[in-house]
Amino acid sequence: MAKVSSPTETERSIESLIAVFQKYAGKDGYNYTLSKTEFLSFMNTELAAFTKNQKDPGVLDRMMKRLDTNSDGQLDFSEFLNLIGGLAMACPDSFLKAVPSQKRI
């Protein structure tokens, strides 16, 4: 029998993203998407520091609209991942601090 290894850090991170998405999705009836209400709940809870620092009250509405690439008024998991990736890319200083000093392209 093959030895089952424990999940890697990357695998745990993916599992965590899926779990967080599922935590907020489905409260409005669709288990596989975030409604606007669910998206706002996610943002206000999971990304509260980002949300509280916004001076423009319409920023979350515009974010949802931009992320909703198929314009169905919901965010599926793929659209949600675009948010996560965009936020990660918006934090280059944190990324560069975490990378050991080496030649950067």
PASEBA-1860 file (N, C-alpha, C; in nm, 3 decimals):
! residues 105
1> MAKVSSPT> 0.085/-0.118/0.000/0.000/0.000/0.000/0.090/0.124/0.000 ~ 0.054/0.225/-0.081/0.133/0.347/-0.090/0.117/0.430/0.036 ~ 0.225/0.490/0.075/0.224/0.576/0.193/0.152/0.707/0.159 ~ 0.057/0.744/0.241/-0.017/0.868/0.222/0.055/0.978/0.300 ~ 0.102/1.076/0.225/0.172/1.185/0.292/0.073/1.293/0.333 ~ 0.113/1.373/0.427/0.027/1.483/0.470/0.027/1.590/0.361 ~ -0.079/1.669/0.355/-0.089/1.771/0.250/0.026/1.872/0.259 ~ 0.066/1.919/0.144/0.169/2.023/0.139/0.107/2.157/0.178
9> ETERSIES> 0.192/2.253/0.200/0.143/2.388/0.233/0.055/2.442/0.121 ~ 0.093/2.418/-0.002/0.012/2.464/-0.117/-0.123/2.394/-0.119 ~ -0.123/2.264/-0.096/-0.249/2.190/-0.093/-0.340/2.239/0.020 ~ -0.281/2.267/0.135/-0.361/2.322/0.247/-0.415/2.460/0.213 ~ -0.337/2.540/0.142/-0.383/2.674/0.102/-0.501/2.665/0.006 ~ -0.493/2.572/-0.089/-0.604/2.552/-0.183/-0.728/2.505/-0.108 ~ -0.710/2.410/-0.018/-0.823/2.361/0.062/-0.885/2.475/0.143 ~ -0.802/2.562/0.195/-0.849/2.675/0.273/-0.931/2.771/0.187
17> LIAVFQKY> -0.883/2.800/0.066/-0.959/2.889/-0.023/-1.095/2.829/-0.058 ~ -1.097/2.699/-0.083/-1.223/2.633/-0.113/-1.317/2.640/0.008 ~ -1.264/2.614/0.125/-1.346/2.617/0.247/-1.402/2.757/0.274 ~ -1.321/2.859/0.254/-1.369/2.997/0.277/-1.478/3.031/0.176 ~ -1.458/2.994/0.050/-1.560/3.020/-0.052/-1.691/2.952/-0.012 ~ -1.682/2.824/0.025/-1.802/2.748/0.062/-1.870/2.802/0.188 ~ -1.792/2.861/0.276/-1.846/2.921/0.399/-1.945/3.033/0.367 ~ -1.916/3.110/0.262/-1.999/3.226/0.228/-2.099/3.196/0.116
25> AGKDGYNY> -2.068/3.102/0.029/-2.157/3.069/-0.083/-2.276/2.988/-0.034 ~ -2.388/3.006/-0.099/-2.504/2.922/-0.071/-2.604/2.976/0.028 ~ -2.572/3.082/0.096/-2.667/3.136/0.193/-2.790/3.195/0.123 ~ -2.770/3.236/-0.003/-2.882/3.291/-0.080/-2.942/3.188/-0.175 ~ -2.907/3.060/-0.156/-2.970/2.955/-0.234/-2.883/2.886/-0.338 ~ -2.776/2.947/-0.384/-2.690/2.885/-0.484/-2.558/2.847/-0.418 ~ -2.534/2.718/-0.401/-2.418/2.669/-0.328/-2.285/2.692/-0.399 ~ -2.287/2.718/-0.527/-2.162/2.727/-0.602/-2.127/2.869/-0.644
33> TLSKTEFL> -2.197/2.967/-0.592/-2.169/3.106/-0.626/-2.186/3.196/-0.504 ~ -2.124/3.313/-0.514/-2.144/3.418/-0.414/-2.236/3.523/-0.474 ~ -2.346/3.551/-0.405/-2.433/3.662/-0.444/-2.365/3.791/-0.400 ~ -2.423/3.902/-0.437/-2.367/4.030/-0.393/-2.365/4.038/-0.241 ~ -2.473/3.995/-0.176/-2.480/3.997/-0.030/-2.371/3.909/0.031 ~ -2.353/3.790/-0.026/-2.250/3.698/0.024/-2.110/3.753/0.000 ~ -2.090/3.815/-0.116/-1.961/3.877/-0.148/-1.930/3.987/-0.046 ~ -2.029/4.072/-0.017/-2.007/4.179/0.080/-1.978/4.122/0.218
41> SFMNTELA> -2.048/4.017/0.256/-2.022/3.951/0.385/-1.879/3.898/0.389 ~ -1.837/3.831/0.281/-1.700/3.780/0.272/-1.599/3.895/0.287 ~ -1.618/4.000/0.210/-1.523/4.112/0.212/-1.518/4.178/0.349 ~ -1.634/4.201/0.410/-1.640/4.269/0.540/-1.587/4.184/0.655 ~ -1.584/4.052/0.636/-1.536/3.963/0.741/-1.392/3.919/0.716 ~ -1.368/3.863/0.599/-1.237/3.804/0.569/-1.132/3.907/0.526 ~ -1.177/4.016/0.470/-1.084/4.121/0.423/-1.122/4.255/0.484 ~ -1.154/4.251/0.613/-1.205/4.369/0.683/-1.108/4.487/0.679
49> AFTKNQKD> -0.979/4.462/0.691/-0.882/4.572/0.688/-0.886/4.643/0.553 ~ -0.895/4.566/0.445/-0.905/4.625/0.312/-1.034/4.706/0.299 ~ -1.144/4.646/0.340/-1.275/4.710/0.327/-1.284/4.839/0.409 ~ -1.234/4.834/0.532/-1.244/4.952/0.620/-1.157/5.068/0.573 ~ -1.051/5.038/0.498/-0.962/5.143/0.449/-1.010/5.209/0.321 ~ -1.122/5.165/0.267/-1.174/5.224/0.144/-1.253/5.350/0.175 ~ -1.217/5.457/0.110/-1.289/5.583/0.130/-1.409/5.596/0.036 ~ -1.407/5.521/-0.074/-1.513/5.524/-0.173/-1.615/5.415/-0.140
57> PGVLDRMM> -1.738/5.451/-0.104/-1.837/5.351/-0.066/-1.879/5.259/-0.181 ~ -1.852/5.297/-0.305/-1.892/5.216/-0.419/-1.786/5.118/-0.467 ~ -1.673/5.113/-0.398/-1.563/5.030/-0.446/-1.598/4.881/-0.448 ~ -1.670/4.832/-0.349/-1.704/4.690/-0.346/-1.803/4.654/-0.456 ~ -1.898/4.743/-0.484/-1.991/4.719/-0.594/-1.917/4.711/-0.726 ~ -1.822/4.801/-0.747/-1.744/4.800/-0.872/-1.655/4.676/-0.880 ~ -1.598/4.635/-0.767/-1.517/4.513/-0.765/-1.602/4.393/-0.807 ~ -1.719/4.381/-0.748/-1.807/4.269/-0.780/-1.840/4.270/-0.928
65> KRLDTNSD> -1.873/4.385/-0.980/-1.911/4.396/-1.122/-1.794/4.356/-1.212 ~ -1.674/4.401/-1.177/-1.555/4.368/-1.256/-1.521/4.219/-1.248 ~ -1.537/4.162/-1.131/-1.506/4.019/-1.112/-1.608/3.928/-1.180 ~ -1.731/3.975/-1.191/-1.841/3.896/-1.248/-1.829/3.894/-1.401 ~ -1.734/3.815/-1.451/-1.702/3.819/-1.594/-1.814/3.769/-1.684 ~ -1.904/3.685/-1.634/-2.016/3.640/-1.717/-2.144/3.720/-1.691 ~ -2.134/3.823/-1.609/-2.245/3.917/-1.583/-2.374/3.850/-1.538 ~ -2.361/3.747/-1.452/-2.481/3.682/-1.402/-2.521/3.730/-1.262
73> GQLDFSEF> -2.448/3.829/-1.210/-2.480/3.882/-1.078/-2.429/3.797/-0.963 ~ -2.350/3.695/-0.994/-2.295/3.603/-0.895/-2.146/3.586/-0.923 ~ -2.070/3.547/-0.822/-1.930/3.512/-0.842/-1.914/3.362/-0.824 ~ -1.871/3.294/-0.930/-1.840/3.152/-0.915/-1.698/3.140/-0.860 ~ -1.654/3.017/-0.837/-1.525/2.997/-0.773/-1.411/3.053/-0.858 ~ -1.420/3.039/-0.988/-1.317/3.092/-1.079/-1.309/3.244/-1.068 ~ -1.422/3.310/-1.065/-1.425/3.456/-1.051/-1.372/3.498/-0.914 ~ -1.405/3.421/-0.811/-1.354/3.445/-0.676/-1.202/3.436/-0.674
81> LNLIGGLA> -1.147/3.335/-0.744/-1.002/3.320/-0.749/-0.935/3.439/-0.818 ~ -1.005/3.502/-0.912/-0.951/3.623/-0.974/-0.933/3.733/-0.870 ~ -1.027/3.743/-0.777/-1.015/3.839/-0.667/-0.892/3.807/-0.582 ~ -0.878/3.682/-0.543/-0.767/3.641/-0.456/-0.634/3.666/-0.527 ~ -0.626/3.627/-0.653/-0.503/3.650/-0.729/-0.473/3.798/-0.745 ~ -0.575/3.877/-0.773/-0.556/4.021/-0.787/-0.508/4.085/-0.658 ~ -0.564/4.044/-0.548/-0.520/4.098/-0.419/-0.377/4.057/-0.388 ~ -0.343/3.933/-0.421/-0.205/3.887/-0.399/-0.108/3.967/-0.485
89> MACPDSFL> -0.145/3.993/-0.608/-0.059/4.069/-0.699/-0.048/4.216/-0.656 ~ -0.148/4.264/-0.586/-0.148/4.403/-0.540/-0.059/4.423/-0.418 ~ -0.002/4.316/-0.369/0.083/4.321/-0.250/0.227/4.283/-0.283 ~ 0.290/4.349/-0.381/0.425/4.308/-0.421/0.528/4.326/-0.311 ~ 0.512/4.424/-0.226/0.609/4.445/-0.118/0.612/4.325/-0.024 ~ 0.495/4.273/0.010/0.489/4.156/0.097/0.553/4.037/0.029 ~ 0.528/4.022/-0.100/0.585/3.910/-0.175/0.736/3.921/-0.180 ~ 0.787/4.038/-0.210/0.931/4.055/-0.222/1.002/4.037/-0.088
97> KAVPSQKR> 0.937/4.074/0.021/0.998/4.054/0.153/1.007/3.907/0.188 ~ 0.912/3.828/0.137/0.909/3.685/0.168/1.008/3.605/0.083 ~ 1.049/3.661/-0.030/1.141/3.592/-0.120/1.284/3.619/-0.075 ~ 1.363/3.514/-0.058/1.503/3.536/-0.020/1.575/3.622/-0.126 ~ 1.673/3.697/-0.082/1.748/3.781/-0.175/1.810/3.694/-0.284 ~ 1.772/3.721/-0.403/1.826/3.653/-0.520/1.799/3.740/-0.641 ~ 1.852/3.701/-0.752/1.832/3.778/-0.873/1.685/3.778/-0.909 ~ 1.626/3.897/-0.919/1.485/3.909/-0.955/1.476/3.958/-1.097
105> I> 1.387/3.898/-1.172/1.371/3.933/-1.313/1.283/4.055/-1.326
END
